[in-house]
């Protein structure tokens, strides 16, 4: 007895130290992103645990306006796990509505308003000690993001405003953030008092070159080699390797040190990142600037046993070689195969962009040693741009980009280079066709013999090749916040050279659809304006997204707006959106529609949440956001699972045409709702309908009540605990003491059932689905099933078996007693177990034979 008490005391004391270690406050919690730009009640502060242990924030305070604001939790716990993103919010319920996919802890607090121009904020632990305290910089339009979470630098060198939105709950995104300097012509002298923000100095990156890559490996992963032309070693941490998609979410973050005049091999961690039939390899510095790129096509793509390499390290032409030399001097043993880019002029409907001779807001400072140094009086002079090009075109349709009429105020001769997602084409007038649909950015860079350097960013909307009409219709103006709600409107413009029949087209706002009446035509270069009394939309003052679909539910245009001021319109000028005074050129749709008619749709509904999509009917359409919980190839090669933290849904693509996905990626999917074997799914037409919005998220599971399964969790990631009562060929029964559920083993999950035994207690994590045979949990891998030790039943059986084995001569006499004891124990523990066993007999065959 004394030994037991001592052991218990040691255990209790040990547990105290364990909990004290796990939940001690420390400086591992940092402020990572600030949502001061949002309207009142929508503001938030993102925090991140960069340490190696969980931290309990019970009793912590948010410091703002010289005031301690308390933190409370209701729907989540107060512990921030390792690597977890959590938020401190003005209104927890409002935040959940704004960000239904957020998976971290939510701390409710209260403050008047965060200053968009910057103010002092901080975090205090439960003892009142400042964990972090600083004054943040201005971010009036979008969230303010921290570049390096391990660096205590609170200036613009380590903080920057997001380019279009925020990354709350996910890895901060800086690929498209470019530091810029602007000054008026009368304020370009350095007075020694303020000055423009400084940029990160990555001038040494200009001496790095892509040198060799393998896109179709015999074994292992694809890789890219970088060569250092300098005589000093260089740390490339924070840079990126990108493919032709060239998006924030798909680029690979790199790290490592390249020795002087040496090589660094970058493992891409997969064998399917680069396309075997042609792609682009892009090297970017940590600011997202393109340093080097190479394009290969199907005609000159390296195959198995080959690489594409420079003939001279860091300098030569690209050639296919059968002698692969990672981190060693290139050796070419095959002829050169090069791609060509066309140039010239063309006709068709076009757009002419003109700009004054000042540096555009997107211009980047050059670090090239060959750039002519400009005087202080001249450094803000840029080109007078005049660019002719098509704003809207179809997939694979040739577009002419003509900048030949642009002028250098200094009178220099201009050289132009056009950057199409990493593919560089030179010339004042060039031709280019986009192979994928969607919104594309084109950057034209100009350098002149007089030393002028400038660039301009163009946005092109590319429609699917199958689209036969309507590609000239765009959103052109929006008034989301008027003095009277009846004055709010959405405006469309026809930028084509012909009239378009818009009968039964749809404007989609959240879950609402306004269907344009039959016999509605929009003439060339004309407008239609739809007021709130017609659409019935109550536009969100804090921002939202609008979609335009044609009669075949093909996406024609889309736009997203942010926080709106009263009576200020959001207007597209042909190049970019900006907030301005409303125009008076709109043609009002002169058709009276009754309240009961204005939201009807003859071709199905449109959903923007996973739960609504699961409740929809086959043939309806959906555009949903969620976090990847299961990758393609685990449950099936043609689908993966998306979850919003509660429910989830299967995303299906019959040709297995998926972008490179990772568990935790935030993804937006567009497609038609269908059903297979009783399970709802969204059919994506191609990888272009699957847009990766952010990476680095954490997928969490929800506790499942087996006794009364909540259908709202269907398709989501759940967990439950119980005893294994029976193991079959591809599934097993889990009993929590009052009811049973089935854990089904999909082939791609590669679960070895022999590692478990009946009578063992387990914790199972997996996707919850209702099949034709009932509810099932689908574990994703062996690690989703955790052993919790033997159950009381198993211990009792083993005890009886041990006793019988030790005294075999009494077996005949005690067999009946042992059997009676086991049956009595099972009857007490199980209750209706026998009835459940009878039911199982009739559905085992169905489960074993399900797909």
BAFINU-44063 format. One record per residue (C-alpha): residue in one letter; residue number from 1; x, y, z. Coordinates in steps of 0.2 Angstrom, whole numbers. Example, Ala and Ser with C-alpha at 12.3 -4.5 7.8 and 13.67 -1.06 7.14 Angstrom:
// residues 2
 r   k    xx    yy    zz
 a   1    62   -22    39
 s   2    68    -5    36
// end
This chain:
// residues 851
 r   k    xx    yy    zz
 x   1     0     0     0
 x   2    14    12     4
 x   3    22     8   -13
 x   4     6    12   -21
 x   5     4    29   -12
 x   6    22    34   -16
 x   7    19    30   -34
 x   8     3    39   -35
 x   9    12    54   -27
 x  10    26    54   -39
 x  11    13    53   -54
 x  12     3    67   -47
 x  13    19    78   -44
 x  14    25    74   -62
 x  15     9    78   -69
 x  16    10    95   -61
 x  17    26    99   -69
 x  18    20    92   -86
 x  19     5   104   -86
 x  20    15   118   -79
 x  21    27   116   -94
 x  22    14   115  -107
 x  23     4   130  -102
 x  24    17   142   -96
 x  25    16   159  -104
 x  26    31   163  -114
 x  27    37   174  -129
 x  28    33   161  -142
 x  29    16   170  -145
 x  30    18   184  -158
 x  31     7   195  -167
 x  32     8   190  -185
 x  33    -6   199  -195
 x  34   -17   214  -192
 x  35   -34   217  -199
 x  36   -36   235  -195
 x  37   -43   239  -212
 x  38   -60   230  -209
 x  39   -75   239  -203
 x  40   -81   240  -185
 x  41   -85   223  -177
 x  42   -75   215  -191
 x  43   -58   219  -185
 x  44   -45   206  -179
 x  45   -28   202  -174
 x  46   -19   186  -179
 x  47    -7   178  -167
 x  48     5   163  -170
 x  49    14   151  -159
 x  50    31   150  -166
 x  51    38   139  -151
 x  52    39   120  -148
 x  53    26   119  -134
 x  54     7   124  -133
 x  55     3   140  -123
 x  56   -12   143  -113
 x  57   -19   161  -115
 x  58   -31   161  -100
 x  59   -30   178   -92
 x  60   -20   186  -106
 x  61   -24   204  -112
 x  62   -24   213  -128
 x  63   -16   230  -126
 x  64   -23   244  -137
 x  65   -27   263  -134
 x  66   -18   262  -117
 x  67   -31   250  -112
 x  68   -31   231  -107
 x  69   -44   222  -116
 x  70   -49   205  -109
 x  71   -49   189  -119
 x  72   -62   175  -118
 x  73   -67   160  -128
 x  74   -83   151  -131
 x  75   -83   140  -146
 x  76   -64   135  -145
 x  77   -51   132  -131
 x  78   -39   145  -124
 x  79   -23   134  -129
 x  80   -14   139  -144
 x  81    -5   124  -151
 x  82    12   123  -159
 x  83    11   131  -176
 x  84    -7   136  -173
 x  85   -14   153  -180
 x  86   -26   160  -168
 x  87   -36   177  -168
 x  88   -41   190  -156
 x  89   -57   198  -163
 x  90   -70   212  -160
 x  91   -85   200  -162
 x  92   -82   181  -162
 x  93   -99   178  -170
 x  94   -96   190  -184
 x  95   -78   183  -187
 x  96   -85   166  -189
 x  97   -98   172  -202
 x  98   -84   182  -211
 x  99   -71   167  -210
 x 100   -81   151  -209
 x 101   -65   141  -214
 x 102   -55   147  -200
 x 103   -49   132  -189
 x 104   -39   140  -175
 x 105   -43   147  -158
 x 106   -54   162  -158
 x 107   -52   175  -143
 x 108   -67   187  -141
 x 109   -62   204  -135
 x 110   -69   222  -137
 x 111   -61   238  -143
 x 112   -68   254  -151
 x 113   -58   253  -168
 x 114   -40   249  -174
 x 115   -32   264  -182
 x 116   -28   260  -201
 x 117   -14   273  -200
 x 118    -5   263  -186
 x 119    -6   264  -167
 x 120     3   255  -152
 x 121    -4   238  -148
 x 122     3   224  -137
 x 123     0   207  -129
 x 124     1   204  -110
 x 125     2   188  -101
 x 126    -8   183   -86
 x 127     4   192   -74
 x 128     3   208   -84
 x 129    20   207   -92
 x 130    21   213  -110
 x 131    25   198  -122
 x 132    25   210  -137
 x 133    22   229  -139
 x 134    25   240  -154
 x 135    17   253  -165
 x 136    12   245  -182
 x 137    13   254  -198
 x 138    -1   260  -210
 x 139   -12   248  -219
 x 140   -28   256  -225
 x 141   -34   245  -238
 x 142   -29   227  -233
 x 143   -21   217  -219
 x 144    -4   221  -212
 x 145     7   205  -213
 x 146    23   201  -204
 x 147    37   195  -216
 x 148    49   186  -203
 x 149    39   180  -187
 x 150    56   177  -178
 x 151    62   195  -181
 x 152    58   209  -169
 x 153    57   222  -182
 x 154    41   233  -183
 x 155    46   244  -198
 x 156    41   242  -216
 x 157    57   231  -218
 x 158    47   217  -209
 x 159    29   222  -212
 x 160    19   225  -228
 x 161     1   227  -233
 x 162    -7   212  -242
 x 163   -10   216  -261
 x 164   -28   211  -262
 x 165   -35   204  -245
 x 166   -28   194  -231
 x 167   -21   177  -226
 x 168   -29   175  -209
 x 169   -27   157  -203
 x 170   -13   154  -216
 x 171     5   157  -220
 x 172     8   175  -224
 x 173     9   179  -243
 x 174    22   191  -250
 x 175    25   184  -268
 x 176    15   199  -275
 x 177    20   212  -263
 x 178    32   225  -271
 x 179    39   239  -261
 x 180    37   255  -271
 x 181    43   273  -269
 x 182    32   287  -275
 x 183    35   306  -275
 x 184    28   321  -283
 x 185    39   331  -295
 x 186    40   345  -282
 x 187    45   334  -268
 x 188    60   323  -275
 x 189    74   331  -265
 x 190    80   322  -249
 x 191    77   334  -235
 x 192    85   323  -223
 x 193    69   322  -212
 x 194    58   308  -219
 x 195    61   299  -235
 x 196    53   285  -244
 x 197    52   267  -238
 x 198    68   257  -241
 x 199    67   241  -251
 x 200    75   224  -246
 x 201    92   223  -254
 x 202    92   208  -265
 x 203   104   214  -278
 x 204   116   199  -275
 x 205   101   188  -282
 x 206   104   195  -299
 x 207   120   185  -300
 x 208   110   168  -297
 x 209   105   158  -312
 x 210    94   143  -315
 x 211   107   130  -321
 x 212    99   113  -323
 x 213    82   104  -319
 x 214    74    87  -320
 x 215    56    87  -324
 x 216    53    68  -327
 x 217    64    59  -315
 x 218    67    40  -316
 x 219    67    39  -297
 x 220    64    51  -283
 x 221    58    69  -284
 x 222    60    83  -297
 x 223    73    95  -294
 x 224    80   112  -299
 x 225    99   118  -298
 x 226   104   136  -296
 x 227   121   142  -300
 x 228   130   157  -291
 x 229   140   168  -303
 x 230   148   178  -288
 x 231   164   175  -278
 x 232   154   175  -262
 x 233   142   162  -254
 x 234   124   167  -254
 x 235   109   162  -243
 x 236    94   159  -253
 x 237    82   157  -238
 x 238    64   164  -242
 x 239    66   163  -261
 x 240    54   153  -272
 x 241    54   141  -287
 x 242    38   143  -297
 x 243    30   134  -312
 x 244    20   142  -326
 x 245     5   144  -314
 x 246    16   157  -305
 x 247     4   159  -290
 x 248     7   162  -272
 x 249     0   145  -266
 x 250     9   134  -279
 x 251    27   141  -278
 x 252    40   131  -268
 x 253    49   141  -254
 x 254    67   137  -255
 x 255    82   138  -243
 x 256   100   134  -242
 x 257   117   142  -245
 x 258   125   142  -263
 x 259   144   142  -262
 x 260   154   155  -272
 x 261   154   150  -291
 x 262   145   134  -285
 x 263   128   125  -286
 x 264   113   122  -275
 x 265   101   108  -279
 x 266    83   112  -274
 x 267    72    96  -271
 x 268    54   100  -276
 x 269    47    87  -264
 x 270    37    78  -277
 x 271    38    70  -294
 x 272    23    79  -302
 x 273    26    98  -299
 x 274    33   102  -317
 x 275    23    97  -332
 x 276    32    83  -342
 x 277    24    90  -359
 x 278    30   108  -356
 x 279    31   121  -342
 x 280    40   136  -335
 x 281    53   136  -321
 x 282    55   152  -312
 x 283    67   158  -299
 x 284    61   173  -287
 x 285    69   182  -273
 x 286    60   184  -256
 x 287    52   200  -262
 x 288    44   190  -277
 x 289    54   198  -290
 x 290    58   186  -305
 x 291    77   183  -306
 x 292    78   170  -319
 x 293    66   159  -329
 x 294    66   146  -343
 x 295    52   139  -353
 x 296    51   122  -361
 x 297    38   115  -373
 x 298    32    97  -377
 x 299    44    97  -392
 x 300    60   100  -381
 x 301    55    94  -364
 x 302    67    82  -356
 x 303    61    64  -353
 x 304    66    51  -341
 x 305    85    49  -340
 x 306    87    67  -346
 x 307    89    85  -339
 x 308    88   102  -346
 x 309   104   111  -343
 x 310   114   126  -348
 x 311   129   123  -360
 x 312   140   134  -349
 x 313   136   135  -330
 x 314   126   150  -327
 x 315   128   158  -344
 x 316   126   146  -359
 x 317   110   141  -369
 x 318    98   128  -363
 x 319   100   110  -370
 x 320    94    93  -367
 x 321   108    82  -359
 x 322   108    63  -355
 x 323   122    66  -342
 x 324   113    73  -327
 x 325   125    83  -315
 x 326   117    89  -299
 x 327   128   101  -290
 x 328   142    98  -302
 x 329   148   106  -319
 x 330   136   103  -333
 x 331   141    91  -347
 x 332   130    92  -363
 x 333   129    76  -373
 x 334   113    80  -384
 x 335   109    93  -397
 x 336   100   110  -393
 x 337    81   111  -394
 x 338    75   128  -393
 x 339    57   136  -393
 x 340    53   152  -402
 x 341    42   166  -399
 x 342    33   176  -413
 x 343    32   194  -415
 x 344    22   206  -426
 x 345     6   215  -427
 x 346   -12   210  -428
 x 347   -30   217  -428
 x 348   -46   213  -419
 x 349   -55   223  -405
 x 350   -42   231  -393
 x 351   -39   242  -379
 x 352   -27   257  -378
 x 353   -19   261  -362
 x 354   -11   278  -360
 x 355    -2   285  -345
 x 356     7   301  -340
 x 357    26   301  -340
 x 358    28   297  -322
 x 359    34   280  -314
 x 360    19   269  -311
 x 361    14   263  -294
 x 362    20   246  -298
 x 363    37   251  -304
 x 364    51   242  -296
 x 365    69   248  -292
 x 366    82   240  -303
 x 367    98   233  -295
 x 368   107   230  -311
 x 369   125   236  -311
 x 370   122   241  -329
 x 371   108   253  -325
 x 372   112   271  -329
 x 373   112   281  -313
 x 374    99   295  -313
 x 375   100   312  -305
 x 376    88   317  -291
 x 377    79   328  -303
 x 378    76   314  -315
 x 379    73   299  -304
 x 380    54   300  -305
 x 381    53   302  -324
 x 382    45   287  -332
 x 383    38   283  -349
 x 384    22   290  -357
 x 385    14   273  -360
 x 386     3   269  -374
 x 387    -1   251  -375
 x 388   -14   243  -387
 x 389   -20   225  -382
 x 390   -36   215  -380
 x 391   -43   215  -362
 x 392   -54   200  -365
 x 393   -50   185  -377
 x 394   -53   166  -378
 x 395   -41   152  -373
 x 396   -27   149  -387
 x 397   -33   165  -396
 x 398   -18   176  -402
 x 399   -17   193  -394
 x 400    -6   207  -400
 x 401     2   218  -388
 x 402     8   235  -395
 x 403    18   247  -385
 x 404    27   255  -400
 x 405    18   272  -397
 x 406    25   274  -380
 x 407    37   289  -378
 x 408    53   291  -367
 x 409    53   310  -361
 x 410    72   310  -362
 x 411    71   305  -380
 x 412    80   288  -378
 x 413    77   273  -389
 x 414    66   260  -379
 x 415    69   242  -378
 x 416    54   232  -371
 x 417    52   215  -363
 x 418    35   206  -359
 x 419    34   194  -344
 x 420    20   182  -346
 x 421    21   172  -330
 x 422    39   169  -332
 x 423    40   168  -351
 x 424    50   183  -357
 x 425    47   190  -375
 x 426    56   205  -381
 x 427    50   218  -394
 x 428    39   234  -395
 x 429    25   224  -403
 x 430    23   205  -400
 x 431    10   191  -401
 x 432     5   179  -387
 x 433    -9   167  -384
 x 434   -14   160  -367
 x 435   -16   141  -365
 x 436   -26   142  -349
 x 437   -42   152  -345
 x 438   -44   164  -330
 x 439   -36   181  -325
 x 440   -18   183  -331
 x 441    -6   197  -327
 x 442     7   203  -340
 x 443    21   215  -335
 x 444    29   225  -348
 x 445    46   232  -344
 x 446    55   246  -353
 x 447    73   252  -353
 x 448    79   266  -364
 x 449    96   272  -370
 x 450    94   288  -360
 x 451    93   278  -344
 x 452    74   278  -341
 x 453    67   262  -333
 x 454    49   259  -331
 x 455    36   245  -331
 x 456    17   243  -332
 x 457     6   229  -326
 x 458    -9   223  -338
 x 459   -23   212  -333
 x 460   -31   200  -346
 x 461   -47   190  -344
 x 462   -45   174  -354
 x 463   -61   164  -357
 x 464   -63   145  -360
 x 465   -60   140  -379
 x 466   -78   132  -378
 x 467   -86   149  -374
 x 468   -95   155  -390
 x 469  -103   171  -384
 x 470  -103   184  -371
 x 471   -84   186  -368
 x 472   -86   204  -370
 x 473   -97   207  -355
 x 474   -88   213  -339
 x 475   -92   220  -322
 x 476   -88   239  -324
 x 477   -95   248  -309
 x 478  -103   244  -292
 x 479  -111   255  -278
 x 480  -112   244  -263
 x 481  -115   257  -250
 x 482  -128   271  -254
 x 483  -137   283  -243
 x 484  -153   273  -248
 x 485  -152   255  -251
 x 486  -163   256  -266
 x 487  -149   267  -274
 x 488  -136   253  -273
 x 489  -132   245  -290
 x 490  -121   233  -301
 x 491  -116   239  -318
 x 492  -111   228  -333
 x 493  -103   234  -349
 x 494  -101   226  -366
 x 495   -83   230  -372
 x 496   -85   219  -388
 x 497   -89   226  -405
 x 498  -106   217  -406
 x 499  -122   215  -397
 x 500  -124   201  -384
 x 501  -140   191  -380
 x 502  -139   190  -361
 x 503  -156   181  -359
 x 504  -156   170  -343
 x 505  -138   175  -338
 x 506  -135   176  -319
 x 507  -127   188  -307
 x 508  -122   178  -291
 x 509  -120   186  -274
 x 510  -116   174  -260
 x 511  -131   161  -261
 x 512  -142   173  -270
 x 513  -145   173  -289
 x 514  -152   186  -300
 x 515  -157   179  -317
 x 516  -157   192  -331
 x 517  -174   192  -340
 x 518  -177   184  -357
 x 519  -174   195  -373
 x 520  -161   206  -364
 x 521  -148   212  -376
 x 522  -133   223  -373
 x 523  -126   233  -387
 x 524  -108   235  -391
 x 525   -99   248  -379
 x 526  -116   250  -369
 x 527  -120   248  -351
 x 528  -134   239  -340
 x 529  -136   244  -322
 x 530  -146   233  -310
 x 531  -152   242  -295
 x 532  -156   234  -278
 x 533  -175   235  -281
 x 534  -172   223  -296
 x 535  -159   211  -289
 x 536  -164   211  -271
 x 537  -146   210  -266
 x 538  -141   218  -249
 x 539  -122   221  -253
 x 540  -110   219  -239
 x 541  -102   236  -235
 x 542   -86   226  -229
 x 543   -83   218  -246
 x 544   -89   203  -255
 x 545   -87   194  -272
 x 546   -99   194  -288
 x 547  -100   182  -302
 x 548  -107   183  -319
 x 549  -113   167  -327
 x 550  -120   164  -344
 x 551  -135   154  -348
 x 552  -124   138  -348
 x 553  -118   142  -331
 x 554  -100   146  -338
 x 555   -91   159  -328
 x 556   -90   175  -339
 x 557   -83   187  -326
 x 558   -80   189  -308
 x 559   -75   204  -296
 x 560   -71   206  -278
 x 561   -72   223  -268
 x 562   -67   228  -251
 x 563   -73   240  -238
 x 564   -84   253  -245
 x 565   -87   271  -240
 x 566  -104   279  -242
 x 567  -109   285  -260
 x 568   -92   280  -267
 x 569   -92   268  -282
 x 570   -80   255  -287
 x 571   -76   258  -305
 x 572   -66   248  -318
 x 573   -56   259  -330
 x 574   -50   246  -342
 x 575   -35   242  -332
 x 576   -39   242  -313
 x 577   -53   245  -301
 x 578   -53   260  -290
 x 579   -65   270  -278
 x 580   -72   285  -287
 x 581   -88   296  -288
 x 582  -102   286  -296
 x 583  -104   289  -315
 x 584  -120   295  -324
 x 585  -117   285  -340
 x 586  -126   269  -335
 x 587  -141   263  -344
 x 588  -154   257  -332
 x 589  -163   241  -335
 x 590  -180   246  -339
 x 591  -190   230  -335
 x 592  -202   229  -320
 x 593  -199   213  -310
 x 594  -210   208  -296
 x 595  -203   203  -279
 x 596  -207   185  -281
 x 597  -199   184  -299
 x 598  -182   193  -296
 x 599  -172   178  -289
 x 600  -179   164  -298
 x 601  -168   152  -309
 x 602  -173   139  -321
 x 603  -157   130  -322
 x 604  -153   126  -304
 x 605  -146   135  -288
 x 606  -129   142  -284
 x 607  -121   138  -268
 x 608  -106   146  -259
 x 609  -104   135  -244
 x 610  -100   117  -242
 x 611  -115   113  -231
 x 612  -127   121  -244
 x 613  -118   112  -258
 x 614  -121    95  -249
 x 615  -139    99  -247
 x 616  -141   104  -266
 x 617  -147    94  -280
 x 618  -138    86  -294
 x 619  -136    99  -308
 x 620  -135   114  -296
 x 621  -118   124  -296
 x 622  -107   128  -282
 x 623   -91   139  -278
 x 624   -85   134  -261
 x 625   -69   137  -250
 x 626   -62   125  -239
 x 627   -46   117  -233
 x 628   -39   101  -241
 x 629   -41    86  -229
 x 630   -38    72  -240
 x 631   -27    72  -256
 x 632   -31    63  -272
 x 633   -25    45  -273
 x 634   -30    41  -255
 x 635   -48    37  -256
 x 636   -48    37  -275
 x 637   -37    44  -289
 x 638   -51    55  -296
 x 639   -56    65  -280
 x 640   -50    74  -264
 x 641   -59    80  -249
 x 642   -62    98  -244
 x 643   -68   104  -227
 x 644   -73   120  -218
 x 645   -70   114  -201
 x 646   -87   106  -199
 x 647   -94    98  -215
 x 648   -84    93  -230
 x 649   -87    87  -248
 x 650   -79    77  -261
 x 651   -71    86  -276
 x 652   -71    75  -292
 x 653   -61    77  -308
 x 654   -63    63  -320
 x 655   -46    66  -329
 x 656   -37    67  -313
 x 657   -32    85  -318
 x 658   -28    93  -301
 x 659   -16   107  -296
 x 660    -2   102  -284
 x 661   -11   100  -268
 x 662    -5    98  -250
 x 663   -16    94  -234
 x 664   -20   111  -226
 x 665   -21   121  -242
 x 666   -35   133  -243
 x 667   -44   130  -259
 x 668   -58   137  -269
 x 669   -68   126  -281
 x 670   -81   129  -294
 x 671   -91   115  -302
 x 672  -108   106  -304
 x 673  -115    96  -290
 x 674  -117    77  -293
 x 675  -119    61  -283
 x 676  -110    44  -283
 x 677  -115    29  -272
 x 678  -126    41  -262
 x 679  -111    53  -259
 x 680  -112    71  -264
 x 681   -98    78  -274
 x 682   -93    94  -284
 x 683   -87    90  -302
 x 684   -73   102  -307
 x 685   -70   103  -326
 x 686   -51   105  -324
 x 687   -38   111  -313
 x 688   -42   128  -318
 x 689   -58   127  -308
 x 690   -47   123  -292
 x 691   -39   138  -286
 x 692   -26   137  -271
 x 693   -29   153  -261
 x 694   -16   150  -247
 x 695    -5   136  -240
 x 696     2   131  -223
 x 697   -15   129  -214
 x 698   -19   116  -201
 x 699   -33   103  -202
 x 700   -42    99  -186
 x 701   -55    85  -182
 x 702   -71    87  -174
 x 703   -77    75  -159
 x 704   -90    64  -166
 x 705  -105    58  -155
 x 706  -108    41  -162
 x 707  -124    39  -152
 x 708  -133    53  -162
 x 709  -122    58  -177
 x 710  -124    76  -183
 x 711  -127    77  -201
 x 712  -119    94  -202
 x 713  -102    85  -200
 x 714  -105    74  -215
 x 715   -89    75  -226
 x 716   -79    83  -213
 x 717   -64    77  -203
 x 718   -70    69  -186
 x 719   -63    58  -172
 x 720   -70    45  -160
 x 721   -64    33  -147
 x 722   -70    16  -143
 x 723   -67    -3  -143
 x 724   -64   -14  -158
 x 725   -78   -27  -157
 x 726   -75   -35  -174
 x 727   -62   -34  -188
 x 728   -66   -39  -206
 x 729   -57   -39  -222
 x 730   -58   -20  -226
 x 731   -67   -12  -211
 x 732   -70   -14  -192
 x 733   -83   -10  -179
 x 734   -79     3  -166
 x 735   -90     3  -150
 x 736   -90    17  -138
 x 737  -101     8  -125
 x 738  -118    13  -131
 x 739  -117    12  -150
 x 740  -106     6  -164
 x 741   -99    14  -180
 x 742   -89     7  -195
 x 743   -71    12  -198
 x 744   -69     8  -217
 x 745   -52     5  -225
 x 746   -50    13  -242
 x 747   -36     4  -252
 x 748   -26    20  -255
 x 749   -25    23  -236
 x 750   -14     8  -234
 x 751   -20     3  -217
 x 752   -14   -14  -210
 x 753   -28   -21  -200
 x 754   -16   -34  -193
 x 755    -9   -21  -181
 x 756   -25   -21  -172
 x 757   -35   -34  -162
 x 758   -53   -36  -156
 x 759   -55   -29  -139
 x 760   -42   -15  -141
 x 761   -47     3  -137
 x 762   -43    15  -152
 x 763   -45    33  -157
 x 764   -50    35  -175
 x 765   -48    50  -186
 x 766   -56    51  -203
 x 767   -69    58  -215
 x 768   -87    55  -210
 x 769   -98    49  -224
 x 770  -116    42  -225
 x 771  -115    28  -238
 x 772  -129    16  -243
 x 773  -125     5  -229
 x 774  -125    18  -216
 x 775  -113    30  -208
 x 776   -94    27  -209
 x 777   -77    34  -204
 x 778   -64    33  -217
 x 779   -46    35  -210
 x 780   -33    43  -221
 x 781   -18    32  -216
 x 782   -12    21  -203
 x 783    -8    36  -191
 x 784   -26    40  -191
 x 785   -29    25  -180
 x 786   -21    26  -162
 x 787   -21    12  -150
 x 788   -27    17  -132
 x 789   -23     0  -125
 x 790   -34   -16  -121
 x 791   -52   -14  -115
 x 792   -59   -21   -99
 x 793   -67   -35  -110
 x 794   -50   -40  -117
 x 795   -42   -40  -100
 x 796   -56   -51   -93
 x 797   -54   -63  -107
 x 798   -35   -64  -106
 x 799   -37   -67   -87
 x 800   -49   -81   -90
 x 801   -38   -89  -104
 x 802   -23   -87   -93
 x 803   -31   -96   -78
 x 804   -38  -110   -90
 x 805   -21  -112   -98
 x 806   -12  -114   -81
 x 807   -24  -128   -74
 x 808   -30  -138   -89
 x 809   -36  -153   -78
 x 810   -50  -142   -71
 x 811   -55  -137   -89
 x 812   -70  -148   -90
 x 813   -76  -143   -73
 x 814   -74  -124   -75
 x 815   -78  -122   -93
 x 816   -96  -119   -90
 x 817   -92  -107   -76
 x 818   -79   -97   -86
 x 819   -92   -96  -100
 x 820  -105   -90   -89
 x 821   -94   -77   -81
 x 822   -89   -70   -98
 x 823  -107   -70  -104
 x 824  -112   -61   -89
 x 825   -99   -48   -90
 x 826  -103   -45  -109
 x 827  -121   -43  -105
 x 828  -118   -30   -92
 x 829  -106   -20  -103
 x 830  -114   -22  -119
 x 831  -133   -22  -116
 x 832  -140   -25  -134
 x 833  -124   -32  -141
 x 834  -132   -48  -147
 x 835  -146   -39  -156
 x 836  -132   -28  -164
 x 837  -123   -43  -169
 x 838  -138   -50  -178
 x 839  -140   -34  -188
 x 840  -122   -35  -193
 x 841  -124   -51  -201
 x 842  -136   -44  -214
 x 843  -125   -29  -219
 x 844  -107   -36  -218
 x 845  -108   -42  -236
 x 846  -114   -25  -242
 x 847  -100   -16  -233
 x 848   -86   -28  -239
 x 849   -92   -26  -257
 x 850   -94    -7  -257
 x 851   -82     3  -269
// end
